């Protein structure tokens, strides 16, 4: 029974409660840029960046034969065109993420568009006199721009969407990446018919538009910590350590340098990582926010992301080898035949992202990894006579499983950190995912290509059309391919186990 004094206090309590709710709503509106409209604006800007990067990756594979002929480039140069981009992206994402928290995400994101346009221009104007060196330089500049774009896009979307809707935003943002992967071979094929240079040059007007759109529409919902000192020593030692270690491991998969040079690069990388591990705990404001790993959800989600990257990072490259080699397809047809993977990812990603807003990631991520693992297990049985519908099923299982995992896992990571550390979290996420992909190449490619002549590797990867010139290498390659997919299957099961051990989150 309510007393008279309690009755008189009820309106006051209600007024205080209403005021608190209004203040909380105001804080949330400030954090998300003010009003519901900004979240879709931020998503539109980041979509342009994701589309650019994904189209470029798959379109470039179609243009490689024309590039090789016109620039008189070596296979070493062509591999650097592909791997140099990924290496720069891997090394710089944790540094870019931390700088975004200090300097602001909008400024760095828009700078990424400008650098991507500059790199595209340099690559598109490459001259035969340099035998592809200027092409590699353009790709490295593109990698720097992509690091700025991709690291900040995740944080920008997380900032723009309210809690409980972050998975929706991240899932929709992944549509652009999957769509770019799907249409990239078509665009690459059409542009290469005119000139391979347009595979790069068409990025310039799109990146220019993205820059202007971002300057006009993006905001800084989270106030940058501009007074925070920058840990340049930590950034330098980390960059050297990751570059040296990953480059040396990649050279194991593609022995394009001498053994002594590879060992020297590995030693420099490992010593730099050791120096980084020694110095970083003593820094008051470190470039890598290692304390984020004290949060169990962040640590387990990051580890499962790393293992997933190792499990499937090289799978698409292996499928390209299979389709252009034993399956006998040309690069354009092989690129189009990868569509089931991208289509399944594009459909499932937004749905799983939205679902993770309601039930968290603990259930969804192991399910996604289990489906991917089944797809990988199926790929261990493929042969040159496997019907395409069955191959499509295995690719769709991998793509759908990945879509079921990536959106909820990213949601868990970004939702487990405070707003002023989202840049650092996004940078660590990108570093671990890309490191996983490079480690995947270093682990499974030696298995798949062991005993296969380098001439056959170059012929199949660049030109396609089958392995008729290397009949003795076919059985060797298929045995190695099955072994590589089996290792990826085991790694995917390990990632599933780690994902299942994470704590719940909503």
N, C-alpha and C positions, 0 to 999 in steps of 0.2 A: 504494500500500500504506500502510495507516494504522499509524503508530508507536504504541508503548505510551503515550507522553505525550499524543498526540492522542486516543488511545482514552479516557484518563482524563478528558480535558477535554470529551468529547462530552456526557455527562450534564449538565455545568454549562452548556454552550452551549444544550442543549435546554431547560433550566430557565429560562435568561434569555429564550430565544425565546418560551416559553410565557407568561412573565410579561409580556413586551412585548405579546403578542397580547391577553392579558387586560386590560392597561391601556388598549390601544387600544379594545377593546370597551367598557370602562367609560366612556371618554371619549365614545364614540359614543352609548352609552345616555344619558349626561348631556345630550349635545347634542340628542337626540331626545326628551327629556322622560322617559326612563327606561322601557324595555320597549317591546314592539311595540304594546301596547294603546293607548298615548297617540296614536299617529299617526291611528288611526281616530276617536278622540275629538276631536282637533283638526279633522279633516276634517268631522265632523258639525257642529261649531260654525260653521265657516266656510261650510258649505253653507247654513245658515239665512240668513246675510247675503247670499250670492250669489243665493239664491232670491228674497229680498225685493226687491233692487234690480232684478232682471230682470223679475219680474212687474209691478212698478210701471211700468216703462217702456212695455211693450206694452199693459198694461191702460189706461193713461192716454189713449192715442190713441183708444180706443173711447169714452171718457167726454167728449171735448172738445166735441162738439156740445151735450150737456146742460149742461156747465159754461158755455159761451158764452152760452146762452140765460138760464139762471137768474141768473148773476152780472152779466149785461149788460156783459160784458167786450169789449174791443176785440181786433182781430187782433194788435196790438202786444203786448197782455197775454198772449194765448195763446202767442205765440212766445217771450216771456220765460219763461213757465211751462216750456217745453221747453228752450230754449237756456240759460237762467240756471242750471239744474241742471248741465248739461254744462260750462258755463264754470267754476263753482265747483269741480267735480270735477277739471277739468284743472289749475286754478291751484294747488290745495291739495295734490295728491298728492305732489309732490317734497318739500314742507315737512313733511307728515305722515310720510313715509317716514323722513326724517332724525330727526324727534322720536321716532319709534318706537325707533330705535337708542339714543337717549339716555334716554328715559323708560320704555321697555318696550312691547312690542306688546300684551300682554293688556289693560292699562289703556286704551290708546287704542282698541282694537277694541271693547271693551265700551262705551266712551263713544260710539262710533259708533252702536251700537244705540239708546242713549238719545236721541241727537240725531235719528236717523231717525224714532223714535216721536214725538218732539216736533214735528218738521216735518210729519209725517203728520197729527197732531192739528190743527195750525194750518191746514193746507190743507183738511182735511175740514170744518172749522168756518167756512170763509170765508163772508162775508156780502155780499149784493148792494150794500149801501151803499158798499162800498169798490171796487166794480167790478173785482175780481180782484187788487187790490194785496196783500191778505193771503194770497191763494193763491200769488202769486209769492214772498212772504216765506217761506211754508211750504216751497216747493220749494227755495229757497236753503238753508234749514236742513237739508232732506233731502240736498242736495248735500254739505254739510259732513259729515253723518253717513256718507254713502256713501263719501266720500274716506277717512274713518277705517276703514271696513269693508273696502273693496276693496284699499287699499294694504297693510293689515296682514294680510289673509287670505293673500296670496301668500307673504309672509315666514313666517307661522305654519305653513303647510303645508310649506314648504321646511325650516323648523327641525325639524318633527316627523318627516319621512321621512328615512331614511338615504340616503347617497349611493348612486346606482344604483337608487333607487326614487322619486326626486323627480318624474320625469316621470309616473309612475303616479298620484301624489297630485294633481298639478296637473291631469292629464287628467280624473280623477274629479271634481275640484272644478268643472270646467267643465260637467259634466253639469247641475249645478244651474242655472247661468246659462242654458244652452240650454233646459232644461225650463221655466224661468220664462218665457222668451220664447215658448215654444209654448203654455203654458196661460194666459198673460196675457190674450190677447184673449177667451178663454172666460170667465175670471173677471171681466174688465172688462165684458163684455156682460151677464153675470148680475147683477152688482152694480149696474150702471147702470140696469137695469130696476127695481130697488128705489129706489136713489138714487145719483147719482154720488159723493156724499160717502163712501160705503163703499169706493170704490176706494182712498181714502186711509186711512180709519179702520180697515180690516181689518189694516193694517200694525201698529197699536198693540199688540194682544195678541201678535202674532208677534215683534215687536221686543222686547217685555218678556220673553217666554220666552227669546229669544236672549241677552239681557243676563244673566238668572239662570243660564242654562246655561253661558255663558262665564265668569262669576264663579266658578262651582262647579268647572268642569272644565278650563279653560285653565291652562297653566303658562308660565313664562318659561325655556325651555331655554337661551337665550343671555343671559348677564348684561348688563343695560343699562349703557352708559357714562355713568353719572349725573354724573360730574365734568366732562364735556365742556361747554364754554360753548356757548350757543345764538346763532347768527348771525341776530339779529333784523333787522338792516339788510339783509342779503342776502335774507332771506325777504320783507321788505316790497317791496324794489325788484323782485324776481322776480314777486311777485304782481301788482303794479301793471303791470309790463311785459307779462306774459302776458294779463292782463285787458284792458288797453287795446288791444293789438295784435289779439288774437283777436276781441274785440267789434267793433272797427272793420271787420275783414275779413268778419265775419258780416253786418254792416250793408250790405256790398256785395252779398251774396246776397239779403238782404231789406231793401231801402231804406226802413226804418221811421223813420229819423231824417234830418234835413236833411244836406246835403253838408258844410256848415261844421262841424256837430257831429261828424260821422263823422271828418273830417280832424283835428279837435282831439283826439278820443279816440285816434286813431292816433299823433299826435305825442307825446302823453303816454306811450303805451305804448312807443314806440320809444326815447324818451329814458330811460325807466326801465330798459329792457333794456340800453341802453348804459351807464348808471350801474352796473347789476348786473355787467356784464362787466368794468368797470373796477375795482370794489371787490373782487369775489369772490376773485380770485387772491391778494390781499394778506391774506385772512383765514386764521388758523391752523386754525380748525375751521369751514369753510364749510357753509352750509345745503345746498348741492348738491355732492356729492362728484364733482367733474369728473375727478379722477384715475382714476375707474373706466373712463373712456373710453380710457385708455392700454392697457388690455387689449384686444387686437384682437378677440377673440371677443365681448366685451361690446359694443364699438363697432359691429361689423358687424351683430350681432343686433339692437341697438337701432335702427340706421339702417334695416334691412329692416323692422322693426316699424313705424317711422314711415311709411315709404313704403307699406306695406300698409294702414295706417290712412287715409292720404290716398286710396289707390286704392279702398277699399271703404267708407269711413266714411259716405258719403251714399247708398250704393246702396240700402239698405233704404227710406230716405225717398223716393228716386226710384221705387222699385217701388210704394210706397203711392200716390204720385201717379198712376202708371200704372194701378194696379188700381182706384182710386176715380174716375179720370178716363176715359181712353179705354176701359178695360175695363168701366166702368159699375157697379162694385160699391159697396155700402155699407161703412162702416168696419169693422164686425164681420166681414163676409165677407172683406174684404181682409186683415184681420189673420190670419184662419184660413188664407187662401191662401198666406201666407208660411211655412207649416209646413215645406215641404220644406227650406228653408234651415236652420232650427233643428234639424230631425230629423237631417239629415246631419251637422251640426256635433256634435250630441250623441253620435252613434254613433262618428264617426271620432276625436274629440278624445281620449278615454281610450286608444284603441288606439295612436294615434301617440305619445301621451305615454309609454306603457309601452315602445314600440319605441325611443324616443329614449334610454331608459335603457341600451339595449344597443348601439345603433349610432351614437348621437349625433344632431346636428341638421343636419349639413352636407348630407346626402342628402335628408332628409325635407322640410326647409323649402323648397328650390327646387321640389320636386315639388308640394307643396301650393299654392304660389303659381302654378305653371304650370296646375294644374287650375282654380284660381280665375280665372286670366286667360282660359282657354277659356270658362268660364261667362260672363264679362263680354263676350267677343267674341260669344257667342250672343245676349246681350241687346241688342246693337246692331242686331239684325234683327227684333225683335219688333214686332208691329202689333196694332191692336185686335181682329183676327181670329185671332191666334196661338192654337192649341189649348193648353189648360191643361197637358196632359201635357208638352208641349215647354217651356213656361215653367217647369214644375216641375223638369224636367231641368236647365235652366240654373241655377235657384236651388239645386238639390241639389249641382251641381258647385261653385258658389261656397261653400256651407256646408261641404261635405266638404273642399274645398281649404283653407278657413280653419281647419278643425279639424286638418288635417294640418300646418298651419304653426304655429298659436298655441301648442299644448302643447310641441312640441320647442323652439320659439324661447324661450318663457318658461323652460323647463328650462335651456337654454344660458345665459341671462342670470343666473338665480339661482344656478346651479352654478359660475359663473366668479368669484364674489365671496366673500370671507370671511364667516363668520356674523355678525360685528358690523356688517357693512355691508349686510345683506340688506334692511333697511328702506329705506335710501337707494336701493338698486338697484330695489326694487319701486316706490318713488315715481317714479323716473325713467322706468321702464317705463310706468307708468300715465300720466304726463305726456305722453310721446311718443305713446302710442296715442290719447289723447283729443285732443291737439293735432292729430294726423293727421285725426281725425274732423271737427274744426271747420274745418281747412283744406280738407278735402274738400267740405264744405258751401259754403265761400267760393269754391271753384274751379268745381265742376260745376253748382251750382244756377243761377248766372247764365247758363250755357250752356243748361240745360234750360228755363229760364223766360223767356229773352229773347223779347220780343215778346208774351208772354202777359199779358193784363190782370190786375191785382192782384185784381179781383173774382173772376175765374176761379180764381186760385190759392187764395183763401180758400174759395170754394165747394167746390172739389175736395178740398182737404186736410182741411177740417173736416167736411163733410157727405157727400162722395162722390156716387155716383149717376150719374156720367157727365158729359159736357160738352155736353149737348144745348142748354143756354142759350148756349153759346159755340162754335158750329160753326166759325167762322173761325179760332179759336185751336187747333183740334185738329191740323191739319197742322204749324203752327208748333211746338207742343209736342212732337210726335213727332220732328221733325227735331232739335230741341234735345236731346231725351232720347237719341237715338242718338249725338249728338256727345258728351254727357256720359259715356255708357257707354264710348265709344271712348277718351276721355281716361283713364278709370279702367283700361281694359285696358292702355294704354301704361305707366301708373304701376305696375301690377302686374308687368309685365315688368321694369321697372327694379328693383323690390323683389326679384324672382327672381334677377336678376344679382348684386345685393349679397349676397343670402343664399348664393349659390353660391361667393362669394369668401371666406367665413368659414373660419377654421381648424377642424380637426376637434376634437371633444370627446367624452368618454365619462363 
